[in-house]
Amino acid sequence: MRSSLTRLLFSCALLCGLSTAVADTTRPTNVSTQTIVDKVIAAYGGDALLQADSIKVIDYNKGPWPGEGETPTIPELWRINEELTIDFVGQRKSLLSYRVPRTTIDLEKWIQQGDQTIVYDILHEKYSEQNWANFTRLGASLERSSDTLHARRLVSLKGQLDYAGDDYFRGRLQHKLTHLTDSGERYTYFVDQANGLIHKLLRHHPRAGELLYVFSNHSTDSKIAFARDMNFFVNGELRLTSVHRAIELDPDLEAAFQGFKNFTPWGETIDASELTVKEISDGVYQAGTGRALTVFIEQADHYIAMGAADALAENFAAVKKLSQQEKPLNYFVVTHHHNANVRGLDNALALGASLVVAEQHSDSILSHITVDEVDNKIISVPPRAAFTLGNLKLFDIATAHSRHYLLAYLPAAKMVLAEDHYVTDLTTSKPRIYHDMVRFADVLAELDLAVETLVDIRGWRQFSMEEFTQWTRDFTPKTCPPGYTICVNG
């Protein structure tokens, strides 16, 4: 009896002790937000940071993109190298961006000055205006991943910061500062109590969830401190990890804001901002807004759809209004397993449609369905097989985009319907040609189909088979141009 009572008292004491220890780490102490901010500014260079006329932030990173790989089980890995120059005095920015997605490369220079932002596509010697990317928005994601720029920003948040107590991070006590933005995001900064460095930043986003930036391996360069390592997590999953990071004070602004005189414009673009519906061939309709477009193929007593399912009901209503044919939606073809292609599949089932999927990727696709009892509403296309659905033929093919992809072909219209392989918003100009397009053209040649027109469901631009063949035949892989250290390692 005594032994049991002793164990009980010991357990209570232990639990109470643990409870007190945990409470001590989060209980607010008598420390002001201004004291913490002053400590941060001192740690990151003081006046050298606050009075800098300009700064260059270099961030090369790599990370997984879940749901975007060639197969459902292995995420695609992207490399993104960026160099952002901020002219605080002139209120302008320049961003040099090098991206390596899947099987291609992109090298662009964005120059924002005043109300104008010009994007130079260096590998294709073209340019376009992207004035949405103003001083606030251009390079915003890179700024959010820079502990140094956050340190500078804290000064401007005087009166908007709240001290939320202390907590531990990697065994070191941290002050917590919180800030609620006008958009509803809550930022929590973890500031090292001993040295004032920012080791962690937690963003609570109303839609995206919990976004976490972890900063480590701090050092000083150009008189200011920065983290040489940064890891970015979305809801606990790693999304980016740093490869190389650096900071420059007073960079060469003339070089940063120098454009390219010999580049020519990409050309006029298609405005897809409003709901549009068109009959693109006899009994074939396309409807939607932005990239949320759906194609509907009319049959004798029903429709077949493919494309965006997240706006399916609205797009279907627009098509029936145009066609004046009130028929049910019997089939929805899911061309492949990527995120944008599996959103809203419940909408298709709610309209009574059966889902047509590639057998090899069906488990991944069907995991995005939230309704029950759908087994009898699934039609699987066998690997590398041809499948007939009314007047539509489907082929399970391998592309650089997806290992099992359902290519749709309308023999009567001599038309191919696809997603994400050759979409462009250019009205008439030749688009950028990628390896994905080249591999797609190779598959078409292997299938030996009679094709005259190619439609990418994501956009309104159609290509003739003749021009598509010519463009892909002339394709040569791009390489890093001389003089660009941002891409010299491939």
N, C-alpha and C positions, 0 to 999 in steps of 0.2 A: 504494500500500500504506500509506504514511504517512498519507495523507489519510483512508483508511478507519479506521485505528487511532485517529487523532485524534478522528474522529467518534464512535467506539465509547467511547473514554475520556470524551469530553464528555457522551455520553448517560448513561453510568454515573454520572458525577458529578452530573448534573442529577437523575436518578432518586433517587439516594441523598440529595441535598439535599432533594428534595420529600418523601421518606419521613420524613426527620428533622423537617421542618417540621410535617407532619401529626401525627407522634407527639407533638411538643411541645404541641399544642393539647389533647390528651387525657390526657397523663401527669399523674397526681395530684401536687400540690405540697404543701408543708407548710402546710396551712390546715385549721383545725378546722371541723366543722359548726356549732359554737356561734358561732364568729366570723362565719360567713356569715349565720346566723339573726339575730344581733345587727345586722348590716348591713341586712338586710331590714327589721327592725322599725324601725330608725332612719329608713329611707327612707320608710316608710309612716306615720310620725307618732309613733312611740315610745309613750309612756304614753297619749297621746290615743286611740290605737287599742286598746291592751291594756286600758285601764281604762274603756273606753266601756260604759255600762250598756245602751245600745241603739243600733241602727244601722238605716238604711234604704238598701237597694241598689236602684237603678233601672236597668233594662236593657230597652231597646226594640231588637228585632232583626228581621231578615228573612232568609229563606234558602230554598233549593230542597229539595224532598222528592222525590228520584228515584223513579220508578216509581209516582207517585201523581197524575200529571197527567191532564188530559182525554184526551190522546193519549200514546202510549208515548215519543215522542221529546222532548217538552218537559216538564220537571218542574213540579210545582205549586209556587208560591211562597207561603209563609205569612208573615204578620207576627204577631209575638208581643211584646206590651208587658207587662212585669211590674214590680211594685214590691213588694219583700219587706222587711217590718219584722221585726227580730229583737230581742226583749227578752231579753237575756242573764241578767238578774237573775231575772226571772220564768219563764225557760225556756219561752217561748211565741213563736209566730210568727203573722203576718198577711200574706197574699199577695193583692194585687189583680192580676188577670190579664185581659188583653184580647187575644183571638185573632181573626185574620181568615183563616180557611181557606176556599178556594174562593169560594163565593157567599154567605157568611153572616158573622155576627159573634157572638162570645161575650164576655160581661163577667161575671166572677165574683169574689167575695171569699171567701177561705178564712181562717177563724179557728181556730187551734189553741191550745188551753189545756188543760194536763193531759192527760187521756186522751181528750178529745173534740175532734173537728175538724168544724166546720160549714161547708158550702159554700153561699153565697148566690148564686143565679142572678139577677142584678140586672135583666136585661132581661125576665125572666118573673115576677119577684117570687115565687120559690120557693126552698126550701132543702132540703138533705139532709145526713145525717151520713156522713162519710167518715173513720172513725177509723183507717184504715190510714195516713193521712197524719199521722204523729206528728211530734214536734219534729225528729227526724233527717231524715225523708223529705220533709216539706213544703218546697218551694223548693230541693231539693237540686241540681237542674240549674243553677239560677241561681247558687247558692253556688259551684259548681264553675267557673263562668265569671267569677267575681270574683277578680281578683288580690289585692285588698285583704283579702278574707276568707281567702284562702290564706295571706297573710302572717301574719294573726292565728293561724291554725291551726298554723303551723310551730312556734310556741312550745310547743304542747301535745304535739308529737311528739319532744320531747327524748329522746334515747337510741334513737329509732327511725329516724333519718335517717342516710344514708350519703353521704359525699362521693365523687363519681364522676369527679373531674377537671374540667378546663376544656374549653370548646369555643367556637367562634365562632358568633355569630348576628348577621346583618346587619353584619359587620365588627367587632363589638365582642366582647371576650372575656367569656365567661359561666362562673360556677361552676355545677356540676351537683350537685344534691342529689336523692337517690332515697329513696323510701319504699314499702315493700311492705305492703299492707293485708291484713287477715285473710281477705278474700274473694278474694285472689289478684291484685288489681290492682296494677300498679307505676306510681307517679307519679315523673316526673322534672322537677324545677324548674330552669329556666335563670335564674340570678340575675346581673344585670349586675355585673361585677367592680368597676366604678368607682363606681356610684351605689346598688347594692343593690336596684334595682327588678326585679320578675319580668317577663321579656319573653316567656317561653314556658313552657308546661306540656304535657308529653307523658304521656298515660295509655295504658298497655298493658292492654287489657281482655281477659279470657280468651275472651269470645265475640264482642264487637263489633269487636275488632281494635285499631288504632292511632288514638287520639283526640287531636287536637292543638288547643290553645288558644294563639293568638298575641295578646299584649297590646302595645299601643303608644299613643302620644300621651298619655303620663302627665301628670297635673296634680294640683294640691292644692286640695281644697275641704273646708271644715269641719275643717281642721287635719290631714287625712289624705290620702294620695295614692291615686290610682286611675287605671286606664287608660280613657281616653275611647273607645278603639277596641278591639274584640275580634273576631277571626275564628276560627271553629270548623270543623275539618276532621275527617272520618271516613275513614280509610284514604286520605288524600290528596285527597279530594273536599270542596269547600266545602259546609258544611251551614248555617251561620249567620254573618251579619255584622252588626255593631252599627250601629244608627241613632242611638241616643241613650243615654248612660250617665251616671249621677250617683251621688253618695254623700251621705247626710245623717247627722250624729251627733245623738243625742238627739231623734229625731222625736216627733211628737205621738202618744203611745201611746193616749190616750183615743179619738182618732179612728180609729186603726188597728184597735183591737179593739172598735169599736162595730158591733153587728149591726143587723138590720132587724126591728123588732117586727111589722110588718104583713105580712111574708112568710108564706106557707103551705107546708107540706111537699109535696114531690113525690109522696110516697105509697110504699106497700109495693113492694119489688122482688123479682124472681125469683132464687132461688138456683140458679146453674148450675155450682156448684163440683164436682159429682160427675157421673160418666158417666150419662147418661139416654137412654132410647130410648122413642119414642112412635109410635103409628100416628095420624097427624094427619088422614088421610082414607082412604077405601077403597083399600088397596094403596099408600099413600104414607106413608113412614116418615121420622122425623127422629131423629138420634142425635148425641151428642157431649158435650163438656165445655167450659165457658166459652163463648168465641166460635168454638171449633173444631168447628162443627156441620156435618153433612152431611145432605142429603135424598136418599132413595132411592125411586124410582118403579118399582114391580113391573110387569113385562110377562109375557107368556105363558111365556117360557122364559129370561128374563134380567132384570137390573135396569139402570136408568139412574140415575146419581148426579150431584149438583151441590152445590157448597159447599166446605167445607174438605177439602183433599186431604192435608194434613200428618198427619191422624189417620184417614186413610181406612180402613185395615185394621181398626183397633179398632172404628170406627163401623159398618163393614159387618158385622163379626162379631156385634155387638150386634143389628143389624137382623135378620139371618138367624136368630138365636136366638129373637127375638120372633115373626117371621113363620112360622117352621118351614118355610121355603121355601129349599132349598139350590140357588140358581140363580147363574150367573156374572154378573159385572159387565161388560156389553158396551160401555157408553158413559159417559163423564164429561164433563159440560158445563162449560166454563170461561166464566163469565158475562162477565168482563172482565179487563183486563191488570194490575190493581193488585197490589202485593206479596203481600198475604195470599191473593190468589186464584190465584197461580201457584206458591206453595210446595207442595212435595210432589207435583208432577205425575208424577214417576217412580213414585210409589206406585200411581197409577191404571194406568199402563202395565204395572207388575209384576203387577197383578191381571188383565191381559188386556184392559183397556178401550181403546176408541178415544177420542181427545180431540175434542170438538166445540167449535170456536172461531169467533169472528168473523173473516172473511177479512181485513179491513182491519188487524187487530191481531195476526194470527197469527204474524208473524215475531217480534214481541216476546215473545209468550206462549211460543212454542216454544224461544226462547233459554234458557229456564229448565230445559229438559230435558237431562239429562246422559247418558242412554242413547242408543245408536246404532240405526240402522235403524228409524225410526219413521214414515217417510213414508207407509206404507200404514195407519197408525193415526191419521191426522188427517182430520177431516171439517170443511170450511170452509163457514160460512154466508155467502152472498153479501151485499153491502151492502144494507141496508134491505129485506131479503127476509124472507118467512115460510118456516119450515122445519119439517117434520113428522118426529118421531122417535117411533115407536110411538104412544101416546096423548098424547104431549107435543108442544105447538107452541112453536116458538121464533121470536122476532121480533128482528131487529137494529134497535135504536132508538138515538136520541141523547138522553142525559140530561145534567144539569149535572155528573154524576159521571164519565161516560165517553162519548166521542163515538160509540163503537160498543159497545153493550151488549146481551147476549142475554137478553131477557125471556122467562121460561118461563110457559106457560099450560096448565092442565089443563081442557079444556072439560067433561069429565064431572063434575068436582068444582067447576067454576066458581071455580077457585083460581089465583091468581098467585103464583109463587115468584120471589123476588128476593134480592139481597144488597146490604147497605150503603146502602139508600135510605130506610128507615124503621124501623130496628132500635131497640128500647128494652128495658130490663130492668124497666120498670114493669109491675106485674101488671094494673092496671085504669085508672090515671089517664091523662089525655091527655098524650102526650109533647111534647117540644119540636118545633116545626114549622119546617123549613128550606126554602130554595128548591129543594134537591135533591128534596124530597118533592113540592113544588108542580109542578115540571117533570115528575116521574114521573106525577102525577095527570093532567096535561095530555096526556101520551102515551097513557095508558089511554083517555082520552076520545076521542082521535084514532083509536085502533084499534077502538073501539066493540065491546069484548068483553063477554060476559056474565060479570061477576065478582061474586062474593059475599064471598070471603075473600081476604085478602092475608097472605102469610107472608114474613117476612124470614128467610132461612136462618140468619143469625147469632144469632137469638134465638128464644125460645119464645113470645113474645107474638104473637097473631094479631089482625088488624084486620078489621072488616067494611068492605065497600066504602062503605056508607052513612056510617060515622063518618069514614073516610079522606077521602071527598069533602067532608064538612062541614068538617073541620079545615083542609084545604088551601084550600078556598074562602074561609075566614075569615082566611087568613094575611095579615099586613101586615108588610112589612120592618121590622126593628128599626134604631134609630138610637142614637147616643151620648146618654145622658141629660145634662141640665144639671149642671154642677159636676164632671164627671169629665175632668180634663185628660189622662188616660191614653188616651182615645179621641177627643179633640176633633178630631183631624185625619182621622178616618174610618178 
